[in-house]
């Protein structure tokens, strides 16, 4: 046992301090850095009044409402999501039933989670040689990058996931064979990443296996680690099944995921890997590449048995697994962003950026600098040769899926089918990495450059691109505005044969509240229906004598008022179409 303890101690403290003592930054710097990060995030979320992605974000808001208010009538369309972020925002519904208010408060929670991530990032920076106060500055640089900060625009899982991933990495260094409580916490953190996001399963598995190897000499710690992981992940899975069964009309998340993986061809996988490699170097200005190299060196010094080895393995497995969901051949034909889809990968590798920054507080040799610059240019060249030829000229492009390079792309042109110079995109995208490599010849210069570049780019990208393009998506739909004057106790039923009403279901569920948005089968008894949403030529409306509500007319959908007191009242106000003439 003594030998095992010595081994664990060696792993835990390997390379915690640099070979050359580092001069720390002034005492005021950590506070200023945190304040600047907070100000930037407040600016990013300032205009967040409603969801943009009604599948993803309602996948958090809906289950949280179910957990807080089990009698809710909300029914969601699409596939369910793991409940991590939903659990955190559940208490918000105890104070208000207004979805917009809850959404704004949930955006504030995203900001708080982002600020909380500074803590484990600073710990991780110190593990790789950063001075105590300087580590907070390095953490701040990571968090102001567009690939992290833009995520605060949305109430989805990636912000929470990144916090848990970095804490899991930090707890690898705290792990000892004689510390079962630490093993239990590490297991719980690994399991919690899966609860936050189902695609974290490979990451969680690697962390658990790596942790078991590190405490292999202690059965108690090994069992504690397994219990922590199993209990957390298991509880999260059961909650996912519950919310999916209770709230979703039809949900096949697991089946859809397996189908996507099965549809992945070797050629499309290679394209996605090359695209992701370019994205990482471009979005993170080469920092994740530098961090990966430094982590690998530490892992080798540990003879591949310590925490750095687990960090490298978890990042690598996540990188290799990331394209499996979005890079099937059909996805590459339908979506431009699928070729370099960074959103799913960033939370698992962004921690490497702070490791890279810790190294760049000291000057690189010209050879090391040339390697970083060369890798960046090579990734752009491979992108042009292997990825660009297969990118469709006219296809969907969602910038929030590639936030680190959004400033290079034109979503309007992608919809119109305008030609895009992918060679220019590729090489301009890696220019920041080349600049950081050049600046790395002087201590701290690369850190300063990265910080200024990331912060400025985040603010410009958010204001000029994301806020601009997403303004209409956050706006209240015309139908919801049109029926707002009708008493909210009158439910909005939805004819399931009206496809557009079903597709827009999550959005209208949000905006119709507190009015319930209830899906109906027109073949069933409709005696309780006073108002329903259907097509302008609805056969159901004609069969039951419903009349169209004129303030909501003019689109692909129509609001129909069934015979009864409501129809009589609205007809007197001149708000309904003329009653059909009876046959003579």
C-alpha positions in Angstrom: 0.0 0.0 0.0 2.8 2.4 0.8 4.2 1.9 -2.7 0.7 2.7 -4.2 0.5 5.8 -2.1 3.8 7.0 -3.3 2.8 6.3 -6.9 -0.5 8.3 -6.5 1.4 11.2 -4.9 3.9 11.3 -7.8 1.1 11.4 -10.3 -0.8 14.1 -8.4 2.1 16.5 -8.2 4.0 15.9 -11.5 4.9 19.2 -13.1 2.6 21.3 -11.0 5.3 24.0 -10.9 7.4 25.0 -13.8 11.1 24.4 -14.0 11.7 28.2 -14.0 9.8 30.1 -11.3 7.2 32.4 -12.8 6.7 36.1 -11.8 3.1 36.5 -10.9 0.8 39.3 -12.1 -0.4 42.1 -9.7 -2.9 41.3 -7.1 -5.7 43.3 -8.8 -5.5 41.3 -12.0 -7.7 38.4 -11.0 -10.5 40.7 -9.9 -10.3 42.8 -13.1 -10.2 39.7 -15.2 -13.3 38.2 -13.6 -15.1 41.6 -13.9 -14.3 41.9 -17.6 -15.5 38.3 -18.3 -18.7 39.1 -16.4 -19.2 42.3 -18.4 -18.7 40.6 -21.7 -21.1 37.8 -20.9 -23.8 40.3 -19.8 -23.3 42.1 -23.1 -23.7 38.8 -25.0 -26.9 37.8 -23.3 -28.4 41.3 -23.1 -30.9 40.8 -25.9 -31.9 37.2 -24.9 -35.6 37.4 -24.5 -36.8 34.1 -26.0 -35.3 30.9 -27.5 -33.7 30.7 -30.9 -33.6 26.9 -31.2 -37.0 25.7 -30.1 -35.9 22.0 -30.2 -32.8 22.4 -28.1 -33.8 25.2 -25.8 -37.3 24.0 -25.2 -35.6 20.7 -24.5 -34.3 22.4 -21.4 -37.2 24.7 -20.5 -39.9 22.0 -21.0 -38.5 19.3 -18.7 -37.6 21.9 -16.1 -41.2 23.1 -16.1 -42.4 19.5 -15.8 -40.2 18.9 -12.8 -41.4 22.2 -11.1 -45.0 21.9 -12.2 -45.9 18.3 -12.8 -49.5 19.2 -13.9 -48.2 21.2 -16.9 -50.0 20.5 -20.2 -46.9 21.3 -22.4 -46.2 18.7 -25.1 -43.0 19.0 -27.1 -42.1 17.9 -30.6 -38.7 16.4 -31.4 -36.4 14.3 -29.3 -35.6 14.6 -25.7 -32.4 15.8 -24.2 -30.5 14.8 -21.1 -31.8 16.8 -18.1 -28.7 18.4 -16.6 -29.4 22.0 -17.4 -33.2 21.4 -16.9 -32.4 20.3 -13.3 -30.5 23.6 -12.6 -33.3 25.9 -13.9 -36.2 24.0 -12.4 -36.4 26.3 -9.3 -37.0 29.3 -11.6 -40.5 28.0 -12.4 -41.4 28.1 -8.6 -41.3 31.9 -8.8 -43.0 32.6 -12.1 -45.0 30.8 -14.7 -44.1 33.2 -17.5 -41.8 31.5 -20.0 -40.1 34.7 -21.1 -39.2 35.6 -17.5 -37.9 32.1 -16.9 -35.8 32.3 -20.2 -34.2 35.5 -19.1 -33.4 34.1 -15.7 -32.0 30.9 -17.3 -29.8 33.1 -19.5 -28.5 34.6 -16.2 -27.8 31.1 -15.0 -25.8 30.5 -18.1 -23.7 33.5 -17.3 -23.1 32.3 -13.7 -22.1 28.9 -14.9 -19.6 30.5 -17.3 -18.1 32.6 -14.5 -18.0 29.5 -12.2 -15.9 27.7 -14.9 -13.1 30.2 -14.3 -12.4 28.3 -11.0 -11.5 24.9 -12.4 -9.8 26.5 -15.4 -7.5 28.5 -13.1 -6.7 25.3 -11.1 -5.9 23.5 -14.4 -3.6 26.4 -15.5 -1.7 26.1 -12.2 -1.3 22.4 -12.7 0.7 23.3 -15.8 2.9 25.9 -14.4 0.9 29.2 -14.3 1.4 31.4 -11.3 -1.5 31.6 -8.9 -2.9 35.0 -9.8 -1.9 34.7 -13.5 -4.0 31.5 -13.7 -7.2 33.6 -13.4 -6.1 35.8 -16.3 -5.5 32.7 -18.5 -8.9 31.3 -17.5 -10.5 34.6 -18.5 -8.9 34.5 -21.9 -10.4 31.1 -22.6 -13.9 32.1 -21.4 -14.0 35.2 -23.6 -13.4 33.2 -26.8 -16.3 33.1 -29.2 -16.3 29.3 -29.0 -17.3 29.6 -25.3 -18.9 33.0 -24.8 -21.4 32.7 -27.7 -23.0 29.6 -26.1 -24.4 31.9 -23.3 -26.8 33.1 -26.0 -28.8 29.9 -25.6 -30.3 27.9 -22.8 -28.7 24.6 -23.7 -26.3 22.1 -22.2 -22.8 23.1 -23.5 -22.1 25.7 -20.9 -22.8 23.3 -18.0 -21.0 20.5 -19.8 -17.8 22.5 -20.1 -17.8 23.3 -16.4 -18.2 19.7 -15.5 -15.5 18.5 -17.9 -12.9 20.9 -16.5 -13.7 20.0 -13.0 -13.4 16.3 -13.9 -9.9 17.0 -15.3 -9.0 18.9 -12.1 -10.1 16.1 -9.8 -7.9 13.7 -11.7 -5.0 15.5 -10.0 -6.6 15.2 -6.6 -7.2 11.5 -6.9 -5.3 9.3 -4.5 -5.7 5.6 -3.8 -6.3 6.4 -0.1 -9.0 9.0 -0.8 -12.3 7.3 -1.6 -14.2 10.5 -1.1 -12.2 12.1 -3.9 -12.8 9.0 -6.0 -16.5 9.3 -5.3 -16.5 12.9 -6.4 -14.6 12.2 -9.6 -17.0 9.4 -10.5 -20.0 11.7 -9.8 -18.4 14.4 -12.0 -17.9 11.9 -14.8 -21.4 10.7 -14.5 -22.7 14.3 -14.4 -21.1 15.1 -17.8 -23.4 12.4 -19.2 -26.4 13.9 -17.3 -25.5 17.2 -18.9 -25.2 15.9 -22.4 -25.7 12.4 -23.8 -22.7 12.9 -26.2 -20.4 13.0 -23.1 -20.7 9.3 -22.7 -17.3 8.5 -24.3 -15.7 11.2 -22.2 -17.2 9.9 -19.0 -16.2 6.3 -19.8 -12.5 7.3 -20.4 -12.4 9.4 -17.2 -13.9 6.5 -15.2 -11.5 3.9 -16.7 -8.5 6.2 -16.2 -9.5 6.9 -12.6 -9.9 3.2 -11.9 -6.4 2.6 -13.2 -5.0 5.4 -11.0 -6.6 3.9 -7.9 -6.1 0.3 -8.9 -4.3 -0.5 -5.6 -7.3 0.5 -3.5 -10.6 -1.5 -3.8 -12.4 1.0 -1.7 -11.5 4.0 -3.9 -12.3 2.0 -7.0 -15.7 1.0 -5.7 -16.4 4.6 -4.6 -15.5 5.9 -8.1 -17.9 3.4 -9.8 -20.7 4.1 -7.3 -20.3 7.9 -8.0 -20.4 7.5 -11.7 -23.1 4.8 -11.8 -25.4 6.6 -9.4 -25.2 10.0 -11.1 -25.4 8.7 -14.6 -28.1 6.2 -13.7 -30.3 8.8 -12.0 -29.8 11.2 -14.9 -30.8 8.5 -17.4 -34.0 7.6 -15.5 -34.9 11.3 -15.3 -34.3 11.6 -19.1 -36.6 8.7 -19.7 -39.3 10.1 -17.4 -39.3 13.6 -19.0 -39.1 12.1 -22.5 -42.2 9.9 -21.8 -44.2 12.6 -20.0 -43.5 15.6 -22.2 -42.7 14.5 -25.8 -45.3 13.5 -28.3 -42.9 11.1 -29.9 -39.2 10.9 -29.0 -36.6 8.6 -30.3 -33.3 10.2 -29.2 -31.4 6.9 -28.8 -32.7 5.4 -32.1 -31.9 8.6 -34.0 -28.4 8.6 -32.6 -27.7 5.0 -33.5 -29.1 5.6 -37.0 -26.8 8.6 -37.4 -23.8 6.5 -36.3 -24.8 3.7 -38.6 -25.0 6.1 -41.6 -21.4 7.3 -41.1 -19.2 6.3 -44.0 -15.3 6.2 -43.8 -15.1 9.0 -46.4 -17.5 11.3 -44.6 -15.8 10.5 -41.3 -12.4 11.5 -42.7 -13.8 14.7 -44.1 -15.3 15.6 -40.7 -12.1 14.9 -38.8 -10.1 17.1 -41.1 -12.8 19.8 -40.9 -12.8 19.6 -37.1 -9.0 19.8 -36.9 -9.1 23.0 -39.0 -11.9 24.4 -36.8 -10.0 23.8 -33.6 -6.9 25.6 -34.8 -8.9 28.5 -36.3 -11.4 28.9 -33.5 -8.8 28.7 -30.7 -5.9 30.4 -32.5 -3.8 27.3 -32.1 -4.1 27.3 -28.3 -5.7 23.8 -28.1 -3.0 22.4 -30.3 -0.3 23.9 -28.0 -2.2 22.6 -24.9 -2.5 19.1 -26.4 1.3 18.9 -27.0 2.1 20.1 -23.5 -0.4 17.6 -22.0 1.1 14.8 -24.0 4.6 15.7 -22.8 3.4 15.6 -19.2 1.6 12.3 -19.8 4.9 10.9 -21.2 6.8 12.1 -18.1 4.2 10.2 -16.0 4.9 7.1 -18.1 1.3 7.3 -19.3 -0.1 6.3 -15.9 -1.2 9.6 -14.4 -3.8 12.4 -14.7 -2.4 14.0 -17.8 -2.6 10.7 -19.7 -6.3 10.5 -18.8 -6.8 14.1 -19.9 -5.2 13.4 -23.3 -7.2 10.2 -23.7 -10.5 11.8 -22.9 -9.9 14.7 -25.2 -8.8 12.3 -28.0 -11.7 10.0 -27.7 -14.1 12.9 -27.6 -12.5 14.3 -30.7 -12.8 11.0 -32.6 -16.4 10.5 -31.4 -17.6 14.0 -32.1 -18.3 13.6 -35.9 -20.3 10.4 -35.5 -23.6 12.2 -35.0 -23.5 14.9 -37.6 -21.1 13.7 -40.3 -23.1 11.0 -42.0 -23.2 11.4 -45.8 -26.7 12.8 -45.8 -25.8 15.3 -43.2 -22.8 16.6 -45.2 -25.1 17.1 -48.2 -27.7 19.0 -46.3 -25.6 21.1 -43.9 -22.5 23.3 -44.5 -21.7 23.4 -40.8 -21.6 19.6 -40.5 -18.2 19.7 -42.3 -16.5 21.4 -39.3 -19.1 21.2 -36.5 -17.4 22.6 -33.5 -20.2 22.9 -31.0 -20.2 19.3 -29.9 -16.4 19.1 -29.6 -15.5 22.4 -27.9 -16.6 21.6 -24.4 -14.3 18.5 -24.4 -11.1 20.2 -25.7 -11.4 23.8 -24.8 -9.7 23.1 -21.5 -6.6 22.4 -23.5 -6.5 26.1 -24.4 -5.7 27.1 -20.9 -2.9 24.5 -20.8 -1.5 26.1 -23.9 -1.8 29.6 -22.4 0.0 28.4 -19.3 2.9 27.5 -21.5 2.8 30.7 -23.5 3.5 32.8 -20.4 7.0 31.8 -21.3 8.5 32.3 -24.7 8.6 29.4 -27.2 11.7 28.6 -29.2 11.5 29.5 -32.9 11.2 25.9 -33.8 8.2 25.3 -31.5 6.7 28.5 -32.9 7.2 27.2 -36.4 5.5 23.9 -35.6 2.4 25.7 -34.4 2.3 28.0 -37.4 3.0 25.0 -39.7 0.3 22.9 -38.2 -2.2 25.7 -38.7 -1.3 26.3 -42.4 -1.3 22.5 -43.0 -4.8 22.2 -41.5 -6.0 24.9 -43.8 -4.4 23.2 -46.8 -6.0 19.9 -45.9 -9.3 21.6 -45.5 -9.1 23.0 -49.0 -8.1 19.7 -50.5 -10.3 17.2 -48.7 -13.2 19.2 -47.2 -14.0 22.2 -49.4 -14.7 20.2 -52.6 -17.6 18.4 -50.9 -19.3 21.4 -49.2 -22.6 22.1 -50.9 -23.1 25.5 -52.5 -26.6 25.8 -51.2 -27.4 24.3 -47.9 -28.2 25.0 -44.2 -25.6 26.9 -42.2 -26.2 27.4 -38.5 -23.5 29.8 -37.1 -24.0 28.8 -33.5 -22.8 25.3 -34.4 -19.4 26.8 -35.5 -19.2 29.9 -33.2 -15.4 30.1 -33.3 -15.4 30.8 -37.1 -18.8 32.4 -37.5 -17.2 35.7 -38.5 -15.9 34.1 -41.7 -19.2 32.8 -42.9 -22.3 34.1 -44.6 -25.6 32.3 -43.7 -27.7 34.4 -46.1 -25.4 33.6 -49.0 -25.5 29.9 -48.1 -29.3 29.9 -48.4 -29.2 31.7 -51.7 -26.5 29.5 -53.0 -23.9 32.2 -53.5 -20.4 30.9 -54.2 -18.0 30.8 -51.2 -14.2 31.0 -51.5 -13.4 28.2 -49.1 -9.7 28.6 -49.6 -9.9 32.1 -48.4 -12.0 31.0 -45.4 -9.6 28.3 -44.5 -6.4 30.3 -44.6 -7.8 33.5 -43.2 -9.3 31.4 -40.4 -5.9 30.1 -39.3 -4.2 33.6 -39.6 -4.9 34.1 -35.8 -3.1 30.9 -35.0 -0.1 32.0 -37.1 -0.1 35.4 -35.4 -0.2 33.7 -31.9 2.7 31.4 -33.0 4.7 34.5 -34.0 3.9 36.3 -30.8 4.8 33.3 -28.7 8.5 34.1 -29.3 8.1 36.7 -26.5 6.8 35.7 -23.0 3.2 36.8 -22.4 2.8 38.3 -25.9 0.8 35.4 -27.3 -1.5 35.5 -24.2 -2.1 39.2 -24.6 -2.8 38.8 -28.3 -5.2 35.9 -27.8 -7.1 37.8 -25.1 -7.6 40.9 -27.2 -8.5 38.9 -30.3 -11.0 36.7 -28.5 -12.8 39.4 -26.6 -13.0 41.8 -29.6 -14.2 39.0 -31.9 -16.8 37.8 -29.4 -18.3 41.3 -29.1 -18.2 42.0 -32.8 -19.6 38.5 -33.7 -22.4 38.7 -31.2 -23.6 42.2 -32.1 -23.1 42.2 -35.9 -23.9 38.5 -36.6 -25.8 36.6 -33.9 -28.0 39.4 -32.5 -28.8 40.6 -36.1 -29.7 37.2 -37.6 -31.5 35.9 -34.5 -33.7 38.9 -33.8 -36.5 37.6 -35.9 -36.2 34.1 -34.4 -36.6 35.5 -30.9 -39.7 37.6 -31.9 -43.3 36.6 -31.0 -45.0 34.8 -33.8 -47.9 36.7 -35.5 -50.4 34.0 -34.6 -49.6 34.3 -30.9 -50.0 38.0 -31.0 -53.3 37.7 -32.9 -55.0 35.5 -30.3 -53.6 37.3 -27.3 -56.8 39.2 -26.9 -58.8 36.0 -26.5 -59.1 34.8 -22.9 -56.2 32.6 -22.0 -58.5 30.0 -20.4 -59.5 29.1 -24.0 -57.0 26.4 -25.0 -55.4 26.4 -28.5 -55.9 23.0 -30.0 -53.8 21.9 -32.9 -54.9 19.8 -35.8 -52.1 17.2 -36.1 -52.7 16.9 -39.8 -51.5 20.6 -40.2 -47.8 19.9 -40.6 -46.7 23.5 -40.2 -48.6 23.8 -36.9 -46.8 20.7 -35.6 -43.3 21.9 -36.8 -43.9 25.2 -35.1 -45.3 23.5 -32.0 -42.5 24.1 -29.6 -42.2 27.8 -30.5 -46.0 28.3 -30.2 -46.1 26.4 -27.0 -43.6 28.9 -25.6 -45.4 32.0 -26.9 -49.0 30.9 -26.3 -48.4 30.4 -22.5 -50.3 30.6 -20.2 -52.7 29.3 -22.9 -52.3 25.6 -23.4 -51.2 24.4 -26.8 -52.8 20.9 -27.2 -52.4 18.5 -30.1 -55.7 17.0 -31.3 -56.7 14.2 -33.7 -59.7 15.5 -35.7 -61.0 12.0 -35.8 -61.7 12.1 -32.1 -64.4 13.8 -30.1 -64.0 17.6 -30.5 -66.8 18.7 -28.1 -64.3 20.4 -25.8 -62.6 22.4 -28.6 -63.4 26.1 -28.9 -60.4 27.1 -31.0 -57.9 25.3 -33.0 -55.0 25.8 -35.4 -55.2 24.2 -38.8 -54.7 24.9 -42.5 -56.6 27.7 -44.3 -58.6 25.0 -46.2 -59.2 22.8 -43.1 -61.8 20.1 -43.8 -62.3 19.7 -40.1 -63.3 23.4 -39.8 -65.8 23.1 -42.6 -67.2 19.8 -41.2 -67.9 21.4 -37.8 -69.0 24.8 -38.9 -65.9 26.6 -37.6 -65.1 30.1 -38.8 -61.7 31.6 -39.5 -60.4 34.2 -37.0 -59.5 37.0 -39.3 -56.7 38.7 -37.2 -54.6 35.5 -37.6 -55.3 35.0 -41.3 -52.9 35.4 -44.3 -50.3 32.6 -43.7 -49.9 28.9 -44.1 -52.0 28.4 -40.9 -55.4 29.6 -39.8 -57.1 29.9 -36.4 -60.6 28.4 -36.4 -63.3 29.2 -33.9 -65.8 26.4 -33.3 -69.6 27.1 -32.9 -70.5 28.3 -29.5 -70.4 31.4 -27.2 -66.8 32.3 -28.3 -67.8 32.2 -32.0 -70.8 34.3 -31.3 -68.8 36.9 -29.3 -66.1 37.2 -31.9 -68.5 37.4 -34.8 -70.3 40.3 -33.1 -66.9 42.1 -33.0 -66.4 41.4 -36.7 -63.3 39.3 -36.1 -64.5 36.2 -38.0 -65.0 35.4 -41.6 -68.6 35.6 -42.9 -70.8 32.7 -42.1 -71.3 30.4 -45.1 -74.7 31.0 -46.8 -77.1 28.2 -46.1 -78.4 26.4 -49.1 -81.9 27.5 -50.3 
